[in-house]
Amino acid sequence: MWCGKEATAGPRGLKDRVLAAGLCTACGMCVGLCPYIREKAEHVAFVAECSREEGRCYKVCPQTEADLASLRLPLADAPHQDPLLGPHRGVCISRSPRAAVRRKGQYGATVTALLCHALESGRIDAALLTAWPKQGRSLLPEPLVATTQQEILAAAGSKYTAAPSLKLLNLPLPGVDRLAVVGRPCQILAVRKRRLLPDPTFPAEKIVLLIGLFCMWALSYRDLETYLEPHLALGKIRKMDIPKGRCRIDCGSRRIELPHDEIRGMSRAACSTCMDFTAELADLSVGSTEWKAGWNTLIVRSAAGSELVESACDNGWLETRPMKEERVGILREASRTKKSRALGLREQTARIQKGPPGREILEERERAARRND
């Protein structure tokens, strides 16, 4: 998003232009940066007024303006600087060849396998994830710093709500010198923005791997829980899958399917302004294939991501296959659709707010012009 001249680059700007406008993505990055910001059940709010004119809370928010050129520097050496898929070295399909890992993970369990190998090989000490609640009747995911393969496996699978796990980055992480972060595109953007700020309290150099998840939208936790409660015992949910046309929920001994359109109607308002489908600032981006069951789509972006994938394949944690060119085209078209919809909404908002569009809007408009030439 962007801010007009009357907005401050501080708490008031964050409150007026993001929180009050319903555009918070609940990434969690601002929670704990300021003693006045709190999060409960994926809802972020100020609990008291803050008079600062500038603040880190505003600067790290994925819904405020960003220096995209600086954010993309870690991926500047990627041979493909694709305006639709973002910087990358290659696109393939992938899965873990280990059946026990696939049973735990989403689709081909690529993220789970990569993290288990990264931990086993000493590339990371821990991974920032979200896990299903351990007990009770809640569906609310719990942020987790996983330090063992068992914890990684227990947290496997997509949760589909906002899950503001980045709030844990504002707490001490004793014993963690090499951390992997898994998140939605907005969360990857927030981490990249935070790393640009001079802050001795933030272990920016300790975050050695960013794995982004494909995301068209995240669901409202409150709406989803209210909708599902009559259908099943919420505390027993251990896996969800939302392919086109249906929503599948695994409760262990019972599986149910619900209408996709009703589930999609619960998406957060902020998601309609997001132009990033494939987590373009991550080291590795992972999503479904939607055409080959039991496999993931994997976009390799950075040198560190490429090296991890190769090592995971060499050590039996992962296998990859080339993605057919026509499937890459479909992926690019899905990304184009999300960007176009979000861009239209952002331009409409800019006209209403009577201010200049932000850099990201101008850059996307320039890309669109080049594509139409």
Backbone hydrogen bonds, N-H to C=O, Kabsch-Sander energy under -0.5 kcal/mol:
donor,donor_aa,acceptor,acceptor_aa,energy
7,A,4,G,-1.3
10,G,8,T,-0.8
12,R,52,R,-0.5
14,L,10,G,-2.4
15,K,11,P,-2.9
16,D,12,R,-2.9
17,R,13,G,-2.5
18,V,14,L,-1.4
19,L,14,L,-2.3
20,A,15,K,-3.3
22,G,19,L,-1.5
23,L,18,V,-2.8
24,C,18,V,-0.6
31,V,28,G,-0.6
32,G,34,C,-0.7
32,G,37,I,-0.6
33,L,30,C,-1.5
34,C,30,C,-0.8
37,I,34,C,-1.6
38,R,36,Y,-0.5
38,R,45,A,-2.7
40,K,43,H,-2.2
43,H,40,K,-1.3
45,A,38,R,-2.4
47,V,36,Y,-3.2
48,A,36,Y,-0.6
55,G,9,A,-2.0
58,Y,55,G,-0.5
59,K,55,G,-1.6
60,V,56,R,-2.3
61,C,57,C,-0.5
61,C,58,Y,-0.6
64,T,61,C,-1.4
68,L,66,A,-1.3
71,L,67,D,-2.2
72,R,68,L,-1.8
73,L,70,S,-1.0
75,L,72,R,-1.9
76,A,73,L,-1.9
78,A,75,L,-1.7
80,H,88,H,-1.9
81,Q,79,P,-0.7
82,D,80,H,-1.0
82,D,86,G,-1.0
86,G,82,D,-2.0
88,H,80,H,-2.4
89,R,300,V,-4.1
90,G,300,V,-1.3
92,C,298,L,-2.5
93,I,321,R,-2.6
94,S,296,N,-2.2
95,R,319,E,-2.0
96,S,108,G,-2.7
99,A,97,P,-0.8
101,V,98,R,-0.7
102,R,98,R,-2.1
103,R,99,A,-2.1
104,K,100,A,-0.7
104,K,101,V,-0.7
105,G,101,V,-2.3
108,G,106,Q,-0.5
109,A,106,Q,-2.3
113,A,109,A,-2.5
114,L,110,T,-2.6
115,L,111,V,-2.4
116,C,112,T,-2.4
117,H,113,A,-2.3
118,A,114,L,-2.6
119,L,115,L,-2.4
120,E,116,C,-2.4
121,S,117,H,-2.7
122,G,119,L,-1.0
123,R,118,A,-1.6
124,I,118,A,-1.5
125,D,178,R,-3.7
126,A,178,R,-1.4
127,A,146,A,-2.0
128,L,180,A,-3.2
129,L,127,A,-0.7
129,L,144,L,-3.3
131,A,142,E,-2.7
142,E,131,A,-3.2
144,L,129,L,-2.6
146,A,127,A,-2.8
146,A,144,L,-0.8
152,I,148,T,-1.9
153,L,149,Q,-2.7
154,A,150,Q,-2.2
155,A,151,E,-1.4
156,A,153,L,-1.1
162,A,219,L,-0.8
165,S,163,A,-2.9
166,L,27,C,-1.6
167,K,164,P,-1.3
168,L,165,S,-2.0
169,L,166,L,-1.7
170,N,167,K,-1.4
171,L,168,L,-1.5
176,V,173,L,-1.8
177,D,175,G,-0.7
179,L,206,K,-3.7
180,A,126,A,-2.1
181,V,209,L,-2.6
182,V,128,L,-1.8
183,G,211,I,-2.1
187,Q,184,R,-0.5
188,I,184,R,-2.3
189,L,185,P,-2.3
190,A,186,C,-2.1
191,V,187,Q,-2.2
192,R,188,I,-2.3
193,K,189,L,-2.5
194,R,190,A,-2.4
195,R,191,V,-2.1
196,L,192,R,-0.7
196,L,193,K,-0.8
197,L,194,R,-1.2
199,D,197,L,-0.8
202,F,199,D,-1.4
204,A,202,F,-2.4
206,K,203,P,-1.5
207,I,203,P,-0.7
207,I,204,A,-1.1
208,V,179,L,-1.7
208,V,206,K,-1.1
209,L,179,L,-1.2
211,I,181,V,-2.7
211,I,209,L,-0.5
212,G,210,L,-0.6
212,G,284,L,-2.9
213,L,183,G,-2.2
214,F,286,V,-2.5
215,C,277,F,-2.5
219,L,160,Y,-3.2
220,S,266,M,-2.9
221,Y,219,L,-0.5
224,L,220,S,-2.7
225,E,221,Y,-2.7
226,T,222,R,-2.2
227,Y,223,D,-2.1
228,L,224,L,-2.5
229,E,225,E,-2.1
231,H,228,L,-1.9
232,L,228,L,-1.5
234,L,232,L,-0.8
236,K,233,A,-1.9
237,I,234,L,-1.6
238,R,250,D,-2.5
239,K,250,D,-1.1
240,M,158,S,-0.6
241,D,248,R,-2.4
246,R,243,P,-1.5
247,C,258,L,-2.3
248,R,241,D,-3.2
249,I,256,I,-2.5
250,D,239,K,-3.0
251,C,249,I,-0.6
251,C,254,R,-3.4
253,S,251,C,-1.3
256,I,249,I,-2.1
258,L,247,C,-2.5
260,H,245,G,-0.6
263,I,259,P,-1.5
264,R,260,H,-2.9
265,G,261,D,-1.6
266,M,263,I,-1.9
267,S,264,R,-1.9
268,R,218,A,-2.7
271,C,268,R,-1.2
272,S,269,A,-1.5
273,T,270,A,-1.7
274,C,271,C,-1.1
277,F,275,M,-0.8
282,A,279,A,-1.7
283,D,210,L,-2.3
284,L,210,L,-1.7
285,S,299,I,-2.3
286,V,212,G,-2.8
287,G,297,T,-2.1
289,T,295,W,-0.7
295,W,292,K,-1.3
296,N,94,S,-3.1
297,T,287,G,-2.3
298,L,92,C,-3.1
299,I,285,S,-2.9
300,V,90,G,-2.5
300,V,298,L,-0.6
301,R,283,D,-2.3
301,R,299,I,-0.6
302,S,283,D,-1.5
306,S,302,S,-2.3
307,E,303,A,-2.4
308,L,304,A,-1.9
309,V,305,G,-2.2
310,E,306,S,-2.3
311,S,307,E,-2.2
312,A,308,L,-2.7
313,C,309,V,-2.1
314,D,310,E,-2.3
315,N,311,S,-1.7
316,G,313,C,-1.3
317,W,312,A,-2.7
318,L,312,A,-1.4
319,E,95,R,-2.5
321,R,93,I,-2.3
323,M,91,V,-0.9
327,R,324,K,-0.8
328,V,324,K,-1.9
329,G,325,E,-2.1
330,I,326,E,-1.6
331,L,327,R,-2.2
332,R,328,V,-2.5
333,E,329,G,-2.0
334,A,330,I,-2.1
335,S,331,L,-2.0
336,R,332,R,-2.5
337,T,333,E,-2.4
338,K,334,A,-1.9
339,K,335,S,-2.4
340,S,336,R,-2.7
341,R,337,T,-2.3
342,A,338,K,-2.3
343,L,339,K,-2.9
344,G,340,S,-2.2
345,L,341,R,-1.8
346,R,342,A,-2.7
347,E,343,L,-2.5
348,Q,344,G,-1.9
349,T,345,L,-2.4
350,A,346,R,-2.6
351,R,347,E,-2.0
352,I,348,Q,-1.9
353,Q,349,T,-2.5
354,K,350,A,-0.8
355,G,350,A,-1.5
362,L,358,G,-2.0
363,E,359,R,-2.7
364,E,360,E,-2.1
365,R,361,I,-2.4
366,E,362,L,-2.2
367,R,363,E,-2.2
368,A,364,E,-2.5
369,A,365,R,-2.1
370,R,366,E,-2.2
371,R,367,R,-2.5
372,N,368,A,-1.6
373,D,369,A,-0.9
